């Protein structure tokens, strides 16, 4: 409880762990198909938009819970959980991509 100028109040925080999941995407000759937001030395990549390409094709065949969404964050690519630059290079250079992602939990 905090007291500010005679007014008391209580702040309650409820923590929720993000959902972690893994998907495998076959790129073949197609582009990955997403706009990515990242800082070079941070080990996370935000999915900021999904466009035509391998990711959109994957989503078309995946169930609703397994689809990659704009709110998701990539935390590893083919086991690489290093800097965002290393993960982006793995996305660009591989024909099959195994993504480990996290998604904020649905909060009632």
Secondary structure, DSSP 8 states (H G I E B T S, - for coil): -EEETTEEE---------EEEEEEEE-TTS---EEEE--TTSS-EEEEEE-TTHHHHHHHHS-TTTS--TT-EEEEETTB-S-HHHHHHHHHH-SEEEEEEEE-----
